[in-house]
Amino acid sequence: MNKKKLSERDICTKFITPALEQAGWDIAAQIREEFPLTKGRVIVRGKLHTRAKHKRADYVLFYKPNIPIAIIEAKDNNHSVGDGMQQGLDYAELLQVPFVFSSNGDGFLFHNKIATDGIIERELHLHEFPCPETLWQGWARQRGLNEEQNSLVTQDYFSDGSDKMPRYYQLLAINKTIEAIARGQNRILLVMATGTGKTFTAFQVIWRLWKAKAKKRILFLADRNILVDQTMTNDFKPFASAMTKIQKRQANKSYEIYLSLYQAVTGTEEERNIYKQFSPNFFDLIIIDECHRGSAAADSAWREILEYFSSATQIGLTATPKETKEISNIDYFGEPLYTYSLKQGIDDGFLAPYKVVRIDLDKDLTGWRPDTGMLDKHGNEIEDRIYNQKDFDRTLVLEKRTRLVAKKVSEFLRQTNRFDKTIVFCENIDHAERMRQQLVNENSDLAAQNSKYVMRITGDNDEGKAELDNFIFPESKYPVIATTSKLMTTGVDAQTCKLIVLDQRIQSMTEFKQIIGRGTRINEDYEKFYFTIIDFKKATELFADPDFDGDPVQVYTPEHPDDSPVPPDMREDCAPAEGSSYPEAGGDGGQTIMAEPGPDEEYAGVRRYVVANVEVKVASERVQYFDADGKLITESLKDYTRKTLAKEFTSLDDFLRRWSSAEKKQAIIEELANEGIFFDALADEIGRDCDPFDLICHIAWDMPPLTRKERAEQVKKNNYFTRYGEQARRVLEALLDKYADEGVEHIEETQILTISPFNALGTPMEIIRAFGGLGQYQQAVRDLEQALYSAS
């Protein structure tokens, strides 16, 4: 057998896996091949999207199911034994395991992060691969785990018999929590971005502790009634008859797993007696979901419950830890044991990225002052002072401002998709109702077809709250637009929400993250891969806050008052026909998370002036960009691009070598776009229809740029096509025209042969045969690119 002719997969099958089995690794329970780590970030280009390359380890070795201990990266035998090590180390850092192996089938390079003899890397023969116990004992010894702790740390996960595994960050959160508790830590904070599975994580923590009999009676506290019900019927279902919900102020002490609303065990002194029906040491473990909502406040009634059960281990779960002078999660729970941020979730491809459209209104920027003695719509004399953004829709209502916001939102939906689920966050309930009315008027055709096209969903409105399930369900067509104030800021699992409108002044980073979290879930079945935020109140300036950790993929602001609110690269007409069929809403097992209903208490007793005849206009704005780390670019776009390119390429020759050797130029373009290079904006600045190649050469090394059309014309002048037959020549000429019109990325995909004008030249198979086969066709495209970029 000639190893040099074997593929990487053959090397795995014939050499690596047999070596593992010989060392005592169980192929069914301990070895996972081609193990997925991330899904690949969603890359948004205009209205289109694709995914970046996902991370997948060739092997992950588990001491026990879901307890990873080592990574193996394989290469074919044309590589050295250690060529996979760097990649393996990256994956090991992600999974936080200490052992990494690289192999080409001849042996292994072993990287031992916790080596005590000073030799971190050494080569091993195939038959020298260490057994599971050897690796685990070394790691347990290094962490100082005794026999009892080790037994708890290796307690089995719950499995429903399927092959489904937790995501890598869930494994980390669960395993770190179990180990911390095994070591005696009694206050734990887990920070996990909205949409990353906090409840599932909590379930596995509880299950393992409960099965190990380390924690026998457990209390799970949540702040939404429906969330408790969902948890019982979904993630916590395996607890079955051992589980109960505390309700009707009755405490049945015959169960082991208890779920409760905070509100069910708080209230008046008499009502709070329910938790005192349990002895202070009754519960061994308490999980506090959304712990930023009150359990961290020293004077909170919720905190009183935690202090009453102070002997129990307590775990706080939140997407947004709250740190203020009055409230501190960290003060109570300690530093987060594990954090999985919004930025990480977006980078890994588990959460949806988003675009931002910023629209500033003239009165918001300049303020407004009434004439002396001016009366409002209701005959009240308006206090003479300057009113600004802090006042609008709170103490002063400019009706034409509300109308303009509704018009811009509706304009965006008309140019994208009028049935994209939309949440409009307003200042208060009154504002939400006025916004509903204006949106109905702006969309009178659809509102006439179904009165639930726009609905106000606020805590005081039973009809709106009753439709929250239908707004959330992907299968339900209506409601489409929801206006709200506080009700939908947290806990609402709106998987298909594609547009979030901020007409609410947001000063709290916690609230800002919670609101953004309403759109971050991905739903591939309903083509929800990213979402858009339209910001009328400068709320997205919080992106500049060092506590913010999720970068937008684009920030667009209209340059002129009448400009479309849709970014230019999203303006293709893609809305489905208005007669498109949608499955009807069904069932009542919704995802609703009810928030505390409440009137506008902040402004109770304060007169709100209503002004009907003051004009409000969209102000001119600049376009702002954020770099790959989500930071606002404050220098010129050209200077920023030049610095970014200097990090990637040492010289023009270095870039030309990389570009020339790339099998697909689009790979380099996407890589640089992910690093924060804004090719479309740079082309606009230069004022020429340039290829990314020319933009890079011009900006970084001051080379004179050619347009795509000029490059195409030079290829034609050189009689490039004479070497090909007639049909192949016509195909290449059409590819060249496509390049001139649309760019290199389009001609590199064979799918282009299915569209005009290529479908008039033959079927894709006929076209490929004209070149002698697929390999020859692909080589012809590469040769065409070589001719294009040699023109200068």
C-alpha positions in Angstrom: 0.0 0.0 0.0 1.3 3.4 -1.0 0.4 5.8 1.8 1.2 8.8 -0.4 -1.8 8.0 -2.7 -4.3 7.7 0.2 -6.7 10.5 1.0 -6.9 12.1 4.5 -10.0 10.0 5.2 -8.2 6.8 4.2 -5.4 7.7 6.6 -8.0 8.1 9.4 -9.8 4.8 8.5 -6.8 2.6 8.0 -4.3 3.9 10.5 -5.6 6.4 13.1 -8.8 4.8 14.2 -7.2 1.3 14.5 -4.5 2.8 16.7 -7.1 4.3 18.9 -9.0 1.1 19.2 -5.8 -0.8 20.0 -5.1 1.7 22.8 -8.5 0.9 24.4 -10.7 3.7 23.1 -14.4 2.7 22.6 -15.3 3.7 19.0 -19.0 4.0 19.8 -18.8 6.0 23.1 -15.4 7.8 23.2 -14.4 8.6 19.6 -16.3 11.2 17.5 -15.0 11.8 14.0 -15.5 14.9 12.0 -16.9 16.5 15.1 -18.7 19.9 14.4 -17.5 22.8 16.6 -19.0 25.8 15.0 -21.6 26.3 12.2 -19.6 29.1 10.3 -20.5 32.7 10.6 -23.4 33.9 8.5 -21.8 36.4 5.9 -24.3 38.9 4.6 -23.8 40.5 1.2 -26.8 42.8 0.4 -29.8 40.6 0.5 -27.8 37.5 0.0 -26.1 35.4 2.6 -23.6 32.6 2.8 -21.7 30.9 5.6 -18.1 31.1 6.4 -16.2 27.8 6.8 -17.3 26.0 9.9 -14.8 24.5 12.3 -14.8 20.7 12.5 -12.2 18.6 14.3 -11.1 15.3 12.6 -11.5 13.6 16.0 -12.6 14.6 19.4 -11.9 12.0 22.1 -14.2 11.8 25.1 -13.4 10.2 28.4 -17.1 9.7 28.9 -19.9 10.9 26.6 -19.9 14.8 26.5 -16.7 15.0 28.6 -14.0 15.9 26.0 -10.4 15.3 26.7 -8.4 15.4 23.5 -8.3 16.6 19.8 -6.7 14.7 16.9 -6.1 16.5 13.6 -5.3 14.2 10.6 -3.5 15.0 7.4 -2.7 12.8 4.4 0.7 11.2 4.1 2.1 13.9 1.9 2.2 16.1 5.0 4.5 15.7 8.0 3.3 14.1 11.2 2.9 17.5 12.9 1.3 19.5 10.1 -2.1 19.4 11.8 -0.9 20.6 15.1 -1.6 24.3 14.8 -5.2 23.6 13.7 -5.6 21.1 16.5 -4.4 23.6 19.1 -7.0 26.1 17.9 -9.7 23.5 18.3 -8.4 22.5 21.7 -8.5 26.1 22.9 -12.1 26.2 21.8 -13.0 23.0 23.7 -10.5 23.8 26.5 -8.9 20.4 26.5 -5.2 19.8 27.4 -4.2 17.1 24.9 -3.7 17.5 21.1 -2.5 15.0 18.6 -1.5 15.4 15.0 -1.0 12.5 12.6 -0.3 11.7 8.9 -0.7 7.9 9.4 3.0 7.3 10.3 2.7 8.1 14.0 1.5 11.0 16.2 2.9 14.3 17.4 1.5 14.6 21.0 1.1 18.1 22.6 0.6 17.8 26.3 -0.4 21.2 27.7 -0.1 20.0 31.3 3.2 18.1 31.0 5.2 18.1 34.2 8.6 17.2 32.7 8.9 20.3 30.6 8.5 18.4 27.3 5.2 19.6 25.9 5.5 17.9 22.5 6.9 14.5 21.6 6.5 12.1 18.7 4.8 8.7 19.3 4.6 5.5 17.2 1.1 4.4 16.2 1.1 1.7 18.9 2.1 4.2 21.6 -1.1 6.2 21.7 -2.2 6.6 25.4 -5.3 4.9 26.7 -8.3 6.9 28.1 -7.4 6.3 31.8 -3.9 7.6 31.3 -5.0 10.9 29.9 -7.9 11.3 32.3 -5.9 10.5 35.4 -3.2 13.0 34.3 -5.8 15.7 33.8 -7.7 14.9 37.0 -4.4 15.0 39.0 -3.4 18.3 37.4 -6.8 19.8 38.5 -6.5 18.3 42.0 -9.7 16.3 41.9 -10.1 13.7 44.6 -12.0 10.4 44.1 -15.4 11.9 45.2 -15.0 15.0 43.1 -13.9 12.9 40.1 -17.0 10.7 40.4 -19.3 13.8 40.2 -17.3 15.4 37.4 -17.7 12.3 35.3 -21.4 11.8 36.0 -23.4 10.9 32.9 -25.4 13.5 30.9 -29.0 12.9 30.1 -29.4 11.2 26.7 -32.7 10.6 24.8 -31.0 7.8 22.8 -30.3 10.0 19.8 -26.9 11.0 18.6 -27.6 14.7 19.3 -24.9 16.4 21.4 -24.8 19.8 23.2 -22.9 22.5 21.4 -19.3 23.0 22.4 -20.0 26.1 24.6 -22.9 24.3 26.3 -20.5 21.4 27.1 -18.1 23.9 28.6 -20.7 25.7 30.7 -22.1 22.4 32.0 -18.8 20.7 32.8 -17.3 23.8 34.4 -20.4 24.2 36.6 -20.3 20.6 37.7 -16.6 20.8 38.5 -17.0 24.0 40.4 -19.8 22.5 42.5 -17.7 19.3 43.1 -15.0 21.6 44.5 -17.5 23.2 46.9 -18.4 26.5 45.1 -21.9 27.6 46.1 -22.4 30.8 44.1 -22.1 30.5 40.3 -22.9 32.9 37.5 -23.2 31.7 33.9 -23.5 34.4 31.2 -24.8 33.1 27.9 -26.2 35.3 25.1 -29.9 35.2 24.3 -30.7 32.2 22.0 -27.8 30.0 23.1 -29.7 27.5 25.2 -29.5 28.6 28.8 -32.5 26.4 29.9 -31.1 23.3 28.2 -27.7 24.0 29.9 -29.5 24.3 33.3 -31.3 21.0 32.7 -28.1 19.1 32.1 -26.5 20.6 35.2 -29.5 19.6 37.3 -29.8 16.2 35.8 -26.2 15.2 36.4 -26.2 16.6 40.0 -29.6 14.9 40.7 -28.6 11.5 39.2 -25.3 11.6 41.2 -27.4 12.4 44.4 -25.2 15.3 45.0 -28.3 17.6 45.0 -31.5 15.9 45.9 -34.0 18.8 46.0 -33.8 21.5 43.4 -35.7 24.8 42.8 -35.7 26.5 39.4 -36.9 30.1 39.5 -38.1 32.0 36.5 -39.8 35.3 36.0 -42.4 34.3 33.3 -45.3 31.9 33.9 -45.2 30.6 30.3 -41.4 30.1 30.6 -42.0 27.8 33.6 -44.6 25.9 31.7 -42.4 25.6 28.6 -39.5 24.4 30.7 -41.6 21.7 32.2 -42.9 20.4 28.9 -39.7 20.8 26.9 -36.2 20.7 28.4 -37.2 19.4 31.9 -39.6 16.8 30.6 -37.3 13.8 31.6 -37.8 14.7 35.2 -41.4 13.5 34.8 -43.2 12.7 38.1 -40.3 13.9 40.2 -41.1 17.5 39.1 -43.8 20.0 40.2 -44.7 23.6 39.8 -45.3 25.7 42.9 -48.7 27.4 42.5 -51.7 28.5 44.4 -49.5 29.4 47.4 -49.2 25.7 48.3 -45.9 23.9 49.0 -46.1 20.1 48.5 -42.9 18.7 49.9 -43.0 15.3 48.3 -41.3 16.2 45.0 -37.6 16.6 44.2 -37.6 19.1 41.3 -39.6 22.3 41.9 -40.3 25.1 39.4 -41.7 28.5 40.4 -42.3 32.0 39.3 -40.4 34.6 41.4 -43.8 36.2 41.8 -45.4 33.0 43.1 -43.2 33.2 46.2 -43.1 37.0 46.7 -45.6 39.7 47.3 -47.0 40.8 50.6 -45.6 39.5 53.9 -48.4 37.0 54.1 -47.9 35.9 50.5 -44.2 35.4 50.9 -44.9 32.9 53.7 -45.1 30.2 51.0 -41.3 29.8 50.7 -41.1 29.8 54.5 -43.2 26.6 54.4 -40.0 25.0 53.4 -37.2 24.8 55.9 -34.1 27.0 55.1 -32.1 23.9 54.2 -34.8 22.1 52.2 -33.3 22.9 48.8 -29.8 21.7 47.9 -29.7 23.7 44.6 -31.4 26.8 43.2 -31.2 27.9 39.6 -32.2 31.6 39.0 -33.1 32.2 35.4 -32.7 35.8 34.0 -31.0 36.7 37.3 -30.3 40.2 36.1 -34.0 41.0 36.6 -33.9 41.3 40.3 -32.1 38.6 42.2 -29.0 40.7 42.2 -30.6 43.6 44.0 -29.7 43.6 47.7 -33.2 45.0 48.7 -35.1 42.7 46.3 -37.8 40.4 47.5 -36.3 37.8 45.2 -32.9 38.3 46.9 -34.7 37.6 50.2 -35.6 34.1 49.0 -32.0 33.4 48.0 -30.8 34.5 51.4 -33.5 32.4 53.2 -32.1 29.3 51.3 -28.5 30.5 51.7 -27.2 27.0 52.4 -28.2 25.9 48.9 -25.9 26.1 45.9 -27.2 28.9 43.8 -26.6 29.3 40.0 -27.5 32.6 38.2 -28.3 32.5 34.5 -28.3 35.6 32.4 -27.5 37.0 29.0 -26.9 40.4 30.5 -25.3 40.6 33.9 -26.3 43.9 35.5 -23.6 46.0 37.2 -24.8 49.4 38.6 -24.3 51.2 41.9 -27.5 49.6 43.2 -27.5 46.2 41.6 -24.6 43.7 41.0 -24.8 40.1 39.9 -21.0 39.8 40.4 -21.3 41.1 44.0 -23.7 38.3 44.8 -22.6 35.4 42.5 -19.0 36.3 41.9 -17.2 36.6 38.6 -18.9 34.6 35.8 -17.7 31.0 35.8 -18.3 31.0 32.0 -19.3 33.5 29.4 -20.5 32.9 25.9 -21.1 36.3 24.3 -23.3 37.6 21.5 -20.1 38.3 19.5 -18.9 34.7 20.0 -22.4 33.4 19.0 -22.4 35.5 15.8 -18.8 34.5 14.9 -19.5 30.8 15.5 -22.7 31.0 13.3 -25.1 30.0 16.1 -26.6 33.5 16.2 -27.8 35.8 13.5 -25.7 38.9 12.5 -27.5 42.2 11.9 -27.4 45.4 9.9 -28.2 48.8 11.3 -30.0 51.6 9.5 -29.7 54.9 11.4 -32.3 57.6 10.7 -32.0 60.9 12.5 -34.9 63.3 12.5 -34.4 67.0 12.4 -36.3 67.8 15.6 -34.4 65.1 17.5 -31.1 66.7 16.5 -32.0 70.4 16.9 -34.8 70.3 19.4 -38.1 72.2 19.2 -39.3 75.3 21.1 -43.0 76.3 21.0 -44.0 79.9 20.3 -45.0 82.0 23.3 -48.5 81.0 24.5 -48.8 78.1 22.0 -51.5 75.6 22.7 -51.4 71.9 22.1 -54.0 69.8 20.3 -56.1 69.6 23.5 -55.9 73.3 24.3 -53.2 73.1 26.9 -50.6 75.9 26.9 -47.2 74.3 26.2 -44.5 75.2 28.7 -41.9 77.5 27.0 -38.7 75.6 26.8 -36.6 73.6 24.3 -37.9 70.0 23.9 -35.5 67.4 22.6 -35.2 63.7 22.0 -35.5 63.0 25.8 -38.9 64.6 25.8 -40.5 63.3 22.6 -43.3 60.8 23.2 -42.8 61.2 26.9 -43.7 64.8 27.8 -44.3 66.0 24.3 -45.9 64.3 21.3 -45.2 65.5 17.8 -47.8 63.6 15.8 -46.0 64.1 12.5 -42.9 62.6 14.0 -44.8 59.4 14.7 -46.2 59.5 11.2 -42.7 59.9 9.7 -41.3 56.9 11.7 -44.2 54.7 10.6 -43.7 55.8 7.0 -40.0 55.0 7.0 -40.6 51.6 8.6 -43.3 50.8 6.1 -41.1 52.0 3.2 -38.4 49.6 4.4 -40.8 46.6 4.5 -42.2 47.5 1.0 -38.7 47.3 -0.4 -37.8 44.1 1.4 -40.7 41.9 2.5 -44.0 43.2 3.9 -44.5 40.0 5.8 -41.2 40.0 7.7 -42.0 39.9 11.4 -41.2 43.3 12.9 -41.1 44.6 16.5 -41.3 48.4 17.1 -40.0 49.4 20.5 -41.8 52.6 21.7 -41.3 54.9 24.7 -44.5 53.9 26.5 -47.9 52.3 26.0 -49.4 55.5 24.7 -46.6 55.8 22.1 -47.1 52.2 21.1 -50.8 52.8 20.5 -50.2 55.9 18.4 -47.5 54.0 16.4 -49.9 51.2 15.8 -52.5 53.6 14.4 -49.9 55.2 12.1 -48.6 51.9 10.9 -52.2 50.7 10.1 -52.7 53.9 8.0 -49.4 53.4 6.2 -50.3 49.8 5.4 -54.0 50.2 4.9 -54.2 47.6 2.1 -52.8 44.8 4.3 -54.5 46.0 7.4 -57.9 45.9 5.5 -57.2 42.3 4.5 -56.4 41.3 8.1 -56.8 43.5 11.2 -54.0 41.7 12.9 -51.4 42.8 10.4 -50.3 45.5 13.0 -51.0 44.9 16.6 -50.1 46.6 19.9 -48.7 44.0 22.3 -48.3 45.7 25.7 -48.9 44.6 29.2 -52.2 46.4 29.6 -53.8 45.0 26.4 -55.3 41.5 26.7 -56.1 41.3 22.9 -52.5 42.0 22.0 -51.0 39.7 24.7 -53.3 36.9 23.4 -51.6 37.3 20.0 -48.0 37.1 21.3 -47.9 33.4 20.7 -49.0 33.9 17.1 -46.4 36.6 16.6 -43.7 34.3 17.8 -44.7 31.1 16.0 -42.9 30.8 12.7 -45.9 29.1 11.2 -48.3 32.0 12.0 -48.6 34.7 9.3 -50.2 37.3 11.6 -49.5 39.5 13.5 -46.7 40.8 11.3 -45.8 44.1 13.0 -45.9 44.4 16.8 -45.7 47.7 18.6 -44.6 47.4 22.2 -42.9 49.2 25.1 -41.4 46.9 27.7 -43.4 43.7 27.3 -41.2 42.2 24.5 -37.8 43.3 25.6 -36.9 40.0 27.3 -37.8 36.4 27.1 -39.7 36.5 23.7 -38.3 33.8 21.5 -39.1 35.5 18.1 -37.1 33.1 15.9 -38.4 34.7 12.6 -38.2 38.4 13.6 -36.2 40.1 10.8 -36.7 43.8 11.7 -36.3 45.6 15.0 -37.3 49.2 15.2 -35.9 51.4 18.0 -38.0 54.5 18.6 -37.3 54.2 22.3 -34.5 56.1 24.1 -32.4 53.3 25.6 -29.7 54.2 28.2 -29.2 50.7 29.8 -26.7 48.4 28.2 -28.7 45.5 29.8 -31.9 46.5 28.1 -30.1 47.2 24.8 -28.7 43.7 24.7 -32.0 42.2 25.7 -33.8 44.1 22.8 -31.2 43.0 20.3 -31.6 39.5 21.5 -35.1 39.4 20.1 -33.7 39.1 16.7 -30.5 37.0 17.1 -32.1 33.5 16.7 -31.5 31.8 13.3 -34.3 29.8 11.7 -33.0 28.3 8.5 -36.4 26.7 7.6 -37.8 30.2 7.3 -34.8 31.8 5.7 -34.0 33.8 8.8 -30.2 34.2 8.8 -29.8 37.9 9.7 -31.9 40.8 10.8 -32.0 44.6 10.6 -32.3 47.3 13.2 -33.7 50.6 12.3 -32.6 53.1 14.9 -34.5 56.5 15.3 -33.2 57.3 18.8 -29.4 56.9 18.6 -29.7 53.8 20.7 -27.1 52.0 18.6 -24.5 54.5 19.9 -24.2 52.0 22.7 -22.2 49.9 20.2 -19.3 52.2 21.3 -19.7 51.1 24.9 -16.8 48.8 26.0 -19.4 46.5 27.5 -21.0 45.8 24.1 -19.7 42.6 22.5 -21.7 42.0 19.3 -20.7 43.8 16.1 -23.1 44.8 13.3 -22.2 43.7 9.8 -23.2 47.1 8.4 -24.4 50.5 9.6 -26.2 52.5 6.9 -27.6 56.0 7.3 -29.4 57.8 4.5 -27.4 60.7 3.0 -30.5 62.7 2.0 -33.9 63.2 3.6 -35.8 61.4 0.8 -33.4 58.4 0.6 -34.8 54.9 1.0 -34.3 53.5 4.5 -33.1 50.3 2.8 -29.3 50.0 2.3 -28.5 50.1 -1.5 -27.3 46.5 -1.6 -30.7 45.3 -0.2 -33.0 47.1 -2.7 -33.8 44.3 -5.2 -37.4 43.5 -5.3 -37.6 40.3 -3.4 -40.9 40.5 -1.6 -43.2 37.5 -2.2 -46.5 38.0 -4.0 -49.0 39.3 -1.5 -51.1 36.3 -2.3 -48.4 33.9 -1.1 -49.8 31.3 1.1 -48.7 30.9 4.7 -49.7 28.1 7.1 -52.3 29.3 9.5 -51.7 29.7 13.2 -52.5 26.6 15.2 -52.5 25.3 18.7 -51.8 27.1 21.9 -48.5 25.7 22.9 -46.8 29.0 22.2 -43.5 30.4 23.1 -45.0 33.4 24.9 -43.0 35.0 27.7 -45.3 37.4 29.6 -43.8 40.5 31.1 -45.2 42.5 34.0 -48.0 44.6 32.7 -47.9 48.2 33.8 -49.0 51.7 33.0 -46.5 54.4 32.2 -45.6 54.9 35.8 -42.5 57.0 35.1 -44.7 59.8 33.7 -47.8 59.3 35.8 -49.2 62.7 36.8 -47.0 64.5 34.3 -48.8 66.4 31.5 -48.0 65.2 28.0 -48.5 67.8 25.3 -49.7 66.7 21.9 -48.8 68.8 18.9 -50.3 68.0 15.5 -49.0 70.6 13.1 -45.2 70.7 13.6 -43.3 69.4 10.6 -40.6 66.7 11.1 -38.1 65.7 8.5 -35.3 63.2 8.1 -32.0 64.9 8.6 -29.0 64.3 6.3 -26.6 61.7 7.7 -23.2 60.2 7.2 -22.5 56.5 6.7 -20.7 54.9 9.6 -18.8 51.6 9.5 -17.7 49.2 12.2 -14.5 47.1 12.0 -14.3 43.3 12.4 -14.3 43.7 16.2 -17.4 45.8 16.2 -15.6 49.1 16.9 -16.6 52.3 15.1 -14.0 53.3 12.5 -13.0 56.9 13.3 -10.3 57.4 10.7 -11.0 57.6 6.9 -12.1 54.4 5.3 -9.0 54.4 3.1 -6.6 54.8 6.0 -8.4 52.0 7.9 -8.3 49.7 4.8 -4.6 50.5 4.3 -3.8 49.5 7.9 -5.9 46.3 7.7 -4.2 45.2 4.4 -0.8 45.9 5.9 -1.5 43.3 8.5 -2.5 40.7 5.9 0.2 41.3 3.2 3.8 42.3 3.6 4.1 43.8 0.2 2.5 44.1 -3.2 4.4 41.0 -4.4 3.0 39.1 -1.4 -0.5 40.0 -2.3 0.0 39.2 -6.0 1.3 35.8 -5.1 -1.6 35.1 -2.8 -4.1 36.3 -5.4 -2.6 34.4 -8.3 -2.3 31.1 -6.4 -5.9 31.3 -5.0 -8.0 28.7 -6.7 -11.0 31.0 -6.1 -10.5 34.7 -5.8 -13.8 34.9 -4.0 -12.1 33.2 -1.0 -9.7 36.1 -0.6 -12.4 38.6 -1.1 -14.6 37.0 1.6 -11.6 36.6 4.0 -10.8 40.4 3.7 -14.5 41.3 4.0 -14.6 39.3 7.2 -11.6 41.4 8.4 -13.7 44.6 7.8 -12.8 45.6 4.3 -15.8 47.4 2.8 -15.3 46.9 -0.9 -18.6 48.5 -2.1 -18.0 51.7 0.0 -14.4 51.9 -1.2 -15.6 51.7 -4.9 -18.0 54.5 -4.2 -15.3 56.6 -2.7 -12.9 56.1 -5.6 -15.8 56.7 -8.0 -15.0 53.8 -10.3 -16.6 50.4 -10.9 -13.5 48.5 -9.8 -12.7 44.9 -9.0 -11.6 44.2 -5.3 -8.2 43.4 -6.8 -7.8 47.0 -8.1 -9.2 48.5 -5.0 -6.6 46.6 -2.9 -3.7 47.5 -5.2 -4.8 51.1 -5.5 -5.4 51.8 -1.8 -2.5 49.8 -0.3 0.2 50.4 -2.9 -1.1 53.3 -5.0 -1.4 51.4 -8.2 -3.6 53.0 -10.9 -7.0 51.2 -10.8 -8.7 49.8 -13.8 -12.5 49.3 -14.0 -13.8 45.8 -14.6 -14.9 46.9 -18.1 -11.3 48.1 -18.9 -9.9 44.8 -17.8 -12.4 42.9 -19.9 -11.6 45.0 -23.0 -7.9 44.4 -22.7 -8.5 40.6 -22.7 -10.6 40.9 -25.8 -7.9 43.0 -27.6 -5.3 40.3 -26.9 -7.3 37.8 -29.1 -7.4 35.6 -26.0 -10.3 33.3 -27.2 -8.7 32.0 -30.5 -7.3 28.9 -28.8 -10.9 27.6 -28.1 -13.6 26.1 -30.2 -16.7 28.1 -31.2 -19.0 27.1 -28.4 -16.3 27.3 -25.7 -15.3 30.8 -27.1 -18.9 32.1 -26.9 -19.1 30.8 -23.3 -15.9 32.5 -22.3 -17.0 35.8 -24.0 -20.2 35.7 -22.0 -18.2 35.0 -18.8 -16.1 38.0 -19.5 -19.2 40.2 -20.0 -20.5 38.8 -16.7 -17.2 39.8 -15.0 -17.4 43.3 -16.4 -21.0 43.7 -15.1 -20.9 41.8 -11.8 -17.4 40.8 -10.7 -15.2 37.8 -10.4 -17.1 36.0 -7.7 -20.0 35.3 -10.1 -17.9 33.7 -12.9 -16.2 31.3 -10.4 -19.4 29.3 -9.7 -20.5 26.7 -12.2 -24.2 27.5 -11.3 -23.8 30.5 -13.5 -24.2 28.2 -16.5 -27.9 27.7 -15.6 -28.8 31.4 -16.2 -29.0 33.8 -19.2 -27.2 34.1 -21.5 -25.5 30.7 -20.9 -28.7 28.7 -21.0 -29.1 29.9 -24.6 -25.7 28.3 -25.4 -26.6 24.8 -24.2 -27.2 22.9 -21.0 -24.6 23.0 -18.3 -23.4 19.5 -19.3 -23.2 20.4 -23.0 -21.2 23.6 -22.2 -18.8 21.6 -19.9 -18.4 18.9 -22.6 -17.4 21.7 -25.1 -14.3 22.3 -22.9 -13.6 18.5 -22.6 -15.0 18.0 -19.1 -15.5 19.8 -15.7 -11.7 19.9 -14.9 -11.0 21.5 -18.2 -13.8 24.0 -17.8 -12.6 25.0 -14.4 -9.1 25.4 -15.7 -10.4 27.6 -18.5 -12.0 29.9 -16.0 -8.8 30.1 -14.0 -6.9 30.9 -17.2 -9.4 33.6 -18.0 -8.8 35.1 -14.5 -5.1 35.0 -15.1 -5.6 36.9 -18.3 -7.8 39.4 -16.6 -5.4 40.2 -13.8 -2.3 40.2 -16.0 -3.8 43.2 -17.8 -2.5 46.3 -16.1 
